[in-house]
Amino acid sequence: FAPWDDPAQKPLIQFKNVTKRFGDFTAIDNLTLDIYAQEFFALLGPSGCGKTTLMRMLGGFETPTEGRIFLDGVDIVPVPPNERPVNMMFQSYALFPHLTVWENIAFGLKRSDMPRDQIGDRVEKMLKLTQLDKFAKRKPHQISGGQRQRVALARSLAKAPKLLLLDEPLGALDKKLRNETQFELMDIQESTGTTFVIVTHDQEEAMTVASRVAVMVDGQLAQVATPDQIYEAPTTTYVADFIGDVNLIAGKSSLTDGGMDVHWDDNQPAIHVTTNSPLSARTACHFAIRPEKVSISAEKPDAVNVMKGKIIDIAYLGNISTYHVEIAAGVIFKAQATNTRRLSRRTYTWEDEVYLSWTDTAGVVLTE
Ligand code: ATP
Protein backbone atom coordinates (compact mmCIF):
# COMPACT_ATOMS: atom_id res chain seq x y z
CA PHE A 1 0.00 0.00 0.00
CA ALA A 2 1.58 3.27 -1.10
CA PRO A 3 -0.71 6.26 -0.51
CA TRP A 4 1.43 8.57 -2.63
CA ASP A 5 0.68 6.38 -5.66
CA ASP A 6 -2.94 7.41 -5.37
CA PRO A 7 -3.47 11.13 -5.97
CA ALA A 8 -7.08 10.81 -4.81
CA GLN A 9 -5.86 9.79 -1.35
CA LYS A 10 -6.84 12.43 1.17
CA PRO A 11 -4.09 13.63 3.42
CA LEU A 12 -4.54 12.93 7.13
CA ILE A 13 -2.42 15.93 8.13
CA GLN A 14 -2.04 19.21 6.30
CA PHE A 15 0.30 21.98 7.35
CA LYS A 16 -0.70 25.16 5.48
CA ASN A 17 1.82 28.00 5.52
CA VAL A 18 2.78 27.28 9.11
CA THR A 19 5.27 29.60 10.81
CA LYS A 20 6.44 29.28 14.40
CA ARG A 21 8.46 32.04 16.02
CA PHE A 22 10.04 32.08 19.47
CA GLY A 23 10.59 35.82 20.05
CA ASP A 24 12.34 37.02 16.88
CA PHE A 25 13.70 33.54 16.11
CA THR A 26 11.84 31.70 13.33
CA ALA A 27 11.88 27.97 14.10
CA ILE A 28 9.38 26.98 11.35
CA ASP A 29 9.27 29.15 8.26
CA ASN A 30 6.07 29.19 6.15
CA LEU A 31 5.94 25.41 5.85
CA THR A 32 3.34 23.54 3.78
CA LEU A 33 3.21 19.75 3.97
CA ASP A 34 0.75 16.85 3.56
CA ILE A 35 1.10 13.58 5.48
CA TYR A 36 -1.13 10.74 4.26
CA ALA A 37 -3.19 8.27 6.25
CA GLN A 38 -1.31 5.06 7.12
CA GLU A 39 2.06 6.52 6.22
CA PHE A 40 5.26 6.01 8.18
CA PHE A 41 6.65 9.51 7.80
CA ALA A 42 10.08 10.64 9.00
CA LEU A 43 11.29 14.14 9.86
CA LEU A 44 15.02 14.24 9.37
CA GLY A 45 17.48 17.08 9.72
CA PRO A 46 20.34 18.54 11.74
CA SER A 47 19.97 19.66 15.33
CA GLY A 48 17.89 22.83 15.59
CA CYS A 49 16.21 22.56 12.16
CA GLY A 50 12.73 22.51 13.74
CA LYS A 51 11.79 18.79 13.70
CA THR A 52 10.64 18.66 17.31
CA THR A 53 8.80 21.98 17.01
CA LEU A 54 6.85 20.65 14.02
CA MET A 55 5.98 17.48 15.91
CA ARG A 56 4.98 19.38 19.06
CA MET A 57 2.57 21.45 16.98
CA LEU A 58 0.92 18.19 15.82
CA GLY A 59 0.64 17.06 19.42
CA GLY A 60 -0.80 20.42 20.51
CA PHE A 61 2.11 21.34 22.79
CA GLU A 62 3.01 24.36 20.62
CA THR A 63 0.70 26.73 18.74
CA PRO A 64 1.70 28.04 15.30
CA THR A 65 2.38 31.78 15.12
CA GLU A 66 0.83 31.78 11.63
CA GLY A 67 -0.85 29.23 9.38
CA ARG A 68 -3.17 26.32 9.98
CA ILE A 69 -2.90 22.59 10.67
CA PHE A 70 -5.66 20.22 9.59
CA LEU A 71 -6.30 16.65 10.69
CA ASP A 72 -8.90 14.87 8.56
CA GLY A 73 -9.88 18.28 7.23
CA VAL A 74 -10.49 19.77 10.70
CA ASP A 75 -8.38 22.69 11.92
CA ILE A 76 -6.77 21.26 15.07
CA VAL A 77 -4.91 24.38 16.20
CA PRO A 78 -7.61 25.29 18.76
CA VAL A 79 -8.02 21.65 19.94
CA PRO A 80 -6.20 20.86 23.23
CA PRO A 81 -3.69 17.94 23.19
CA ASN A 82 -5.87 15.47 25.12
CA GLU A 83 -8.79 15.97 22.72
CA ARG A 84 -6.75 15.25 19.59
CA PRO A 85 -6.73 11.70 18.14
CA VAL A 86 -2.97 11.92 18.47
CA ASN A 87 -0.52 10.32 20.87
CA MET A 88 3.15 11.00 21.44
CA MET A 89 5.80 8.54 22.54
CA PHE A 90 8.74 10.19 24.23
CA GLN A 91 12.33 9.00 24.24
CA SER A 92 12.30 8.64 28.03
CA TYR A 93 9.26 6.27 27.73
CA ALA A 94 7.93 7.72 31.03
CA LEU A 95 6.69 4.34 32.34
CA PHE A 96 5.27 4.16 35.87
CA PRO A 97 7.88 2.20 37.87
CA HIS A 98 5.41 0.86 40.49
CA LEU A 99 2.94 -0.48 37.90
CA THR A 100 3.25 -3.75 36.00
CA VAL A 101 3.59 -3.89 32.22
CA TRP A 102 -0.13 -4.76 32.04
CA GLU A 103 -1.11 -1.84 34.26
CA ASN A 104 1.16 0.58 32.39
CA ILE A 105 -0.57 -0.30 29.11
CA ALA A 106 -4.03 -0.10 30.71
CA PHE A 107 -3.36 3.23 32.46
CA GLY A 108 -4.63 5.61 29.77
CA LEU A 109 -7.60 3.35 28.96
CA LYS A 110 -8.80 3.37 32.57
CA ARG A 111 -8.88 7.14 32.50
CA SER A 112 -10.89 7.15 29.25
CA ASP A 113 -14.55 6.25 28.96
CA MET A 114 -13.78 2.77 27.60
CA PRO A 115 -15.99 0.13 29.30
CA ARG A 116 -14.03 -1.97 31.84
CA ASP A 117 -14.56 -5.30 30.05
CA GLN A 118 -13.11 -3.90 26.85
CA ILE A 119 -9.97 -2.63 28.56
CA GLY A 120 -8.73 -6.18 29.26
CA ASP A 121 -9.23 -7.23 25.65
CA ARG A 122 -7.45 -4.14 24.39
CA VAL A 123 -4.45 -4.62 26.70
CA GLU A 124 -4.16 -8.28 25.68
CA LYS A 125 -4.21 -7.25 22.04
CA MET A 126 -1.45 -4.68 22.63
CA LEU A 127 0.64 -7.24 24.55
CA LYS A 128 0.38 -9.64 21.59
CA LEU A 129 1.14 -6.93 19.05
CA THR A 130 4.35 -5.98 20.84
CA GLN A 131 5.23 -9.57 21.85
CA LEU A 132 5.11 -8.74 25.53
CA ASP A 133 2.59 -11.44 26.61
CA LYS A 134 5.20 -13.16 28.79
CA PHE A 135 6.12 -9.99 30.65
CA ALA A 136 2.65 -8.69 31.57
CA LYS A 137 3.19 -9.12 35.31
CA ARG A 138 6.69 -7.65 35.48
CA LYS A 139 7.56 -4.13 36.58
CA PRO A 140 9.61 -1.85 34.27
CA HIS A 141 12.86 -2.50 36.21
CA GLN A 142 12.43 -6.26 35.62
CA ILE A 143 12.56 -6.02 31.83
CA SER A 144 15.20 -4.96 29.28
CA GLY A 145 15.55 -1.57 27.61
CA GLY A 146 14.15 -2.91 24.35
CA GLN A 147 11.15 -4.40 26.19
CA ARG A 148 10.53 -1.10 28.00
CA GLN A 149 10.53 0.61 24.62
CA ARG A 150 7.84 -1.86 23.47
CA VAL A 151 5.74 -1.22 26.59
CA ALA A 152 5.85 2.50 25.83
CA LEU A 153 4.80 1.77 22.27
CA ALA A 154 1.98 -0.55 23.38
CA ARG A 155 0.75 2.08 25.82
CA SER A 156 0.77 4.86 23.24
CA LEU A 157 -1.14 2.69 20.73
CA ALA A 158 -3.68 1.36 23.25
CA LYS A 159 -6.23 4.11 22.61
CA ALA A 160 -5.93 3.53 18.85
CA PRO A 161 -4.88 7.07 17.93
CA LYS A 162 -5.07 8.14 14.28
CA LEU A 163 -1.60 9.55 14.54
CA LEU A 164 1.36 8.44 16.64
CA LEU A 165 4.29 10.80 17.11
CA LEU A 166 7.64 9.21 17.92
CA ASP A 167 10.40 11.50 19.13
CA GLU A 168 13.75 9.68 18.74
CA PRO A 169 11.98 6.50 19.96
CA LEU A 170 15.03 4.25 19.66
CA GLY A 171 17.64 6.71 20.92
CA ALA A 172 18.28 4.82 24.16
CA LEU A 173 18.93 1.45 22.51
CA ASP A 174 22.30 0.12 21.37
CA LYS A 175 22.90 -0.19 17.64
CA LYS A 176 22.03 -3.87 17.25
CA LEU A 177 18.82 -3.67 19.26
CA ARG A 178 17.98 -0.44 17.51
CA ASN A 179 18.20 -2.11 14.12
CA GLU A 180 16.00 -5.03 15.23
CA THR A 181 13.49 -2.68 16.79
CA GLN A 182 13.24 -0.65 13.58
CA PHE A 183 11.78 -3.72 11.87
CA GLU A 184 9.38 -4.32 14.76
CA LEU A 185 8.21 -0.72 14.53
CA MET A 186 7.57 -1.15 10.81
CA ASP A 187 5.60 -4.37 11.40
CA ILE A 188 3.51 -2.74 14.13
CA GLN A 189 2.85 0.34 12.02
CA GLU A 190 1.73 -1.86 9.14
CA SER A 191 -0.50 -4.13 11.20
CA THR A 192 -2.27 -1.28 13.04
CA GLY A 193 -2.49 1.04 10.01
CA THR A 194 -1.84 3.97 12.35
CA THR A 195 -0.05 6.93 10.78
CA PHE A 196 3.41 7.21 12.36
CA VAL A 197 5.51 10.37 12.31
CA ILE A 198 9.03 9.82 13.59
CA VAL A 199 11.65 12.44 14.43
CA THR A 200 15.20 11.23 14.12
CA HIS A 201 18.78 12.47 13.70
CA ASP A 202 19.72 9.12 12.26
CA GLN A 203 19.44 9.11 8.48
CA GLU A 204 19.80 5.33 8.23
CA GLU A 205 16.90 4.94 10.62
CA ALA A 206 14.71 7.35 8.65
CA MET A 207 15.57 5.61 5.38
CA THR A 208 14.87 2.16 6.87
CA VAL A 209 11.53 2.73 8.54
CA ALA A 210 9.83 5.49 6.60
CA SER A 211 7.69 5.35 3.49
CA ARG A 212 8.46 9.05 2.96
CA VAL A 213 11.09 11.31 4.45
CA ALA A 214 11.09 15.09 4.90
CA VAL A 215 14.60 16.55 5.02
CA MET A 216 14.43 19.80 6.96
CA VAL A 217 16.86 22.69 7.14
CA ASP A 218 16.41 26.01 8.95
CA GLY A 219 12.70 25.54 9.58
CA GLN A 220 11.95 24.69 5.94
CA LEU A 221 11.56 21.53 3.88
CA ALA A 222 14.57 20.82 1.69
CA GLN A 223 12.92 17.76 0.06
CA VAL A 224 10.00 15.45 0.76
CA ALA A 225 10.16 12.11 -1.04
CA THR A 226 10.54 8.35 -0.70
CA PRO A 227 13.88 7.19 0.73
CA ASP A 228 15.12 5.99 -2.66
CA GLN A 229 14.16 9.26 -4.37
CA ILE A 230 15.95 11.23 -1.67
CA TYR A 231 19.06 9.09 -2.10
CA GLU A 232 19.05 8.63 -5.88
CA ALA A 233 17.58 11.96 -6.95
CA PRO A 234 18.31 14.65 -4.37
CA THR A 235 17.06 18.05 -5.54
CA THR A 236 19.66 20.20 -3.81
CA THR A 237 23.33 19.90 -2.90
CA TYR A 238 22.27 20.18 0.75
CA VAL A 239 20.15 17.02 0.56
CA ALA A 240 22.76 15.17 -1.53
CA ASP A 241 25.39 15.97 1.07
CA PHE A 242 23.22 15.36 4.14
CA ILE A 243 22.12 11.85 3.14
CA GLY A 244 24.89 9.30 2.69
CA ASP A 245 28.22 9.92 1.06
CA VAL A 246 28.49 11.93 -2.15
CA ASN A 247 31.00 13.40 -4.59
CA LEU A 248 30.11 17.00 -5.45
CA ILE A 249 31.95 18.87 -8.14
CA ALA A 250 31.26 22.48 -9.12
CA GLY A 251 31.13 23.50 -12.78
CA LYS A 252 29.14 25.07 -15.58
CA SER A 253 26.61 23.31 -17.77
CA SER A 254 26.29 23.14 -21.53
CA LEU A 255 23.47 21.45 -23.39
CA THR A 256 24.10 18.39 -25.57
CA ASP A 257 21.91 16.00 -27.51
CA GLY A 258 19.75 14.28 -24.88
CA GLY A 259 21.58 15.70 -21.90
CA MET A 260 24.27 18.06 -20.79
CA ASP A 261 27.96 18.40 -20.11
CA VAL A 262 29.36 19.72 -16.88
CA HIS A 263 32.61 21.62 -17.44
CA TRP A 264 34.53 21.62 -14.19
CA ASP A 265 38.18 22.04 -15.18
CA ASP A 266 39.57 23.51 -18.42
CA ASN A 267 42.19 20.75 -18.63
CA GLN A 268 39.76 17.86 -18.09
CA PRO A 269 37.06 16.32 -20.23
CA ALA A 270 33.52 17.45 -19.40
CA ILE A 271 31.23 15.11 -17.48
CA HIS A 272 28.36 13.80 -19.64
CA VAL A 273 24.99 13.52 -17.94
CA THR A 274 21.64 12.36 -19.26
CA THR A 275 19.09 14.54 -17.59
CA ASN A 276 15.56 15.84 -17.90
CA SER A 277 16.46 18.89 -15.91
CA PRO A 278 15.43 22.08 -17.74
CA LEU A 279 18.79 23.75 -17.17
CA SER A 280 19.88 26.33 -19.67
CA ALA A 281 23.45 26.45 -20.94
CA ARG A 282 26.27 28.01 -18.91
CA THR A 283 24.48 27.69 -15.60
CA ALA A 284 26.62 27.35 -12.52
CA CYS A 285 25.85 23.91 -11.13
CA HIS A 286 27.15 20.92 -9.22
CA PHE A 287 27.53 17.38 -10.44
CA ALA A 288 26.65 14.89 -7.68
CA ILE A 289 27.40 11.16 -7.71
CA ARG A 290 27.43 8.51 -4.98
CA PRO A 291 30.77 6.71 -4.43
CA GLU A 292 29.23 3.30 -5.13
CA LYS A 293 28.20 4.50 -8.60
CA VAL A 294 31.82 5.23 -9.48
CA SER A 295 33.74 2.19 -10.78
CA ILE A 296 37.44 1.86 -10.18
CA SER A 297 39.78 -0.08 -12.47
CA ALA A 298 43.47 -0.48 -13.24
CA GLU A 299 42.93 -0.58 -17.03
CA LYS A 300 41.28 2.24 -18.92
CA PRO A 301 37.63 1.21 -19.35
CA ASP A 302 35.40 1.90 -22.31
CA ALA A 303 32.89 4.25 -20.65
CA VAL A 304 31.15 7.57 -21.21
CA ASN A 305 32.91 9.24 -18.30
CA VAL A 306 36.47 8.29 -17.45
CA MET A 307 38.95 10.06 -15.19
CA LYS A 308 42.46 9.11 -14.23
CA GLY A 309 43.75 9.65 -10.72
CA LYS A 310 45.91 8.44 -7.87
CA ILE A 311 44.72 6.71 -4.69
CA ILE A 312 45.59 8.84 -1.68
CA ASP A 313 43.47 7.23 1.02
CA ILE A 314 41.59 4.00 1.64
CA ALA A 315 38.84 3.31 4.16
CA TYR A 316 38.42 -0.42 4.75
CA LEU A 317 34.82 -1.17 5.77
CA GLY A 318 34.85 -4.98 5.68
CA ASN A 319 32.54 -5.80 2.79
CA ILE A 320 33.63 -2.75 0.81
CA SER A 321 36.47 -0.25 0.68
CA THR A 322 36.17 3.42 -0.14
CA TYR A 323 39.05 4.79 -2.20
CA HIS A 324 39.90 8.49 -2.19
CA VAL A 325 41.27 9.29 -5.61
CA GLU A 326 42.88 12.60 -6.52
CA ILE A 327 41.68 13.39 -10.05
CA ALA A 328 43.13 16.92 -10.31
CA ALA A 329 45.14 19.09 -7.94
CA GLY A 330 43.12 19.16 -4.71
CA VAL A 331 40.06 17.47 -6.26
CA ILE A 332 39.28 14.16 -4.55
CA PHE A 333 36.70 11.68 -5.84
CA LYS A 334 35.49 8.77 -3.74
CA ALA A 335 34.84 5.39 -5.33
CA GLN A 336 33.70 2.19 -3.66
CA ALA A 337 34.55 -1.37 -4.54
CA THR A 338 33.45 -4.66 -3.03
CA ASN A 339 36.15 -6.65 -1.25
CA THR A 340 35.76 -10.13 -2.64
CA ARG A 341 39.19 -11.66 -2.21
CA ARG A 342 39.41 -13.60 1.00
CA LEU A 343 41.95 -12.33 3.54
CA SER A 344 42.87 -9.50 1.25
CA ARG A 345 42.02 -6.20 2.84
CA ARG A 346 41.89 -4.30 -0.40
CA THR A 347 42.08 -4.71 -4.15
CA TYR A 348 44.06 -1.51 -4.79
CA THR A 349 46.63 0.23 -2.67
CA TRP A 350 48.01 3.70 -1.92
CA GLU A 351 49.64 5.60 -4.80
CA ASP A 352 48.05 3.25 -7.40
CA GLU A 353 47.16 5.03 -10.63
CA VAL A 354 43.56 4.07 -11.37
CA TYR A 355 40.68 4.95 -13.66
CA LEU A 356 37.32 6.08 -12.36
CA SER A 357 34.32 5.69 -14.61
CA TRP A 358 30.55 5.97 -14.54
CA THR A 359 27.59 6.01 -16.89
CA ASP A 360 25.76 9.14 -17.98
CA THR A 361 22.76 8.28 -15.76
CA ALA A 362 24.72 7.56 -12.56
CA GLY A 363 24.82 11.14 -11.23
CA VAL A 364 22.66 14.24 -11.15
CA VAL A 365 23.16 17.93 -11.94
CA LEU A 366 22.00 20.33 -9.22
CA THR A 367 21.66 24.09 -9.38
CA GLU A 368 20.84 24.82 -5.74
P1 ATP B 1 17.18 18.55 17.89
O1 ATP B 1 17.43 17.49 16.87
O2 ATP B 1 18.44 19.11 18.46
O3 ATP B 1 16.16 18.19 18.90
P2 ATP B 1 15.19 19.98 16.36
O4 ATP B 1 15.35 19.96 14.89
O5 ATP B 1 14.19 19.08 16.94
O6 ATP B 1 16.60 19.80 17.04
P3 ATP B 1 13.71 22.10 17.61
O7 ATP B 1 13.72 21.54 18.98
O8 ATP B 1 12.46 22.02 16.84
O9 ATP B 1 14.90 21.50 16.75
O10 ATP B 1 14.18 23.62 17.70
C1 ATP B 1 14.25 24.45 16.56
C2 ATP B 1 14.84 25.78 16.97
O11 ATP B 1 13.90 26.49 17.79
C3 ATP B 1 16.12 25.66 17.80
O12 ATP B 1 17.04 26.63 17.37
C4 ATP B 1 15.66 25.90 19.22
O13 ATP B 1 16.67 26.52 19.97
C5 ATP B 1 14.47 26.84 19.02
N1 ATP B 1 13.45 26.64 20.08
C6 ATP B 1 12.74 25.52 20.30
N2 ATP B 1 11.88 25.69 21.34
C7 ATP B 1 12.08 26.95 21.80
C8 ATP B 1 11.51 27.74 22.85
N3 ATP B 1 10.54 27.24 23.64
N4 ATP B 1 11.97 29.00 23.01
C9 ATP B 1 12.92 29.50 22.20
N5 ATP B 1 13.50 28.81 21.19
C10 ATP B 1 13.09 27.56 20.98
Residues whose N, C-alpha, C, O or C-beta is under 5 A from the ligand:
A	BS01	ATP	F22 A27 P46 S47 G48 C49 G50 K51 T52 T53
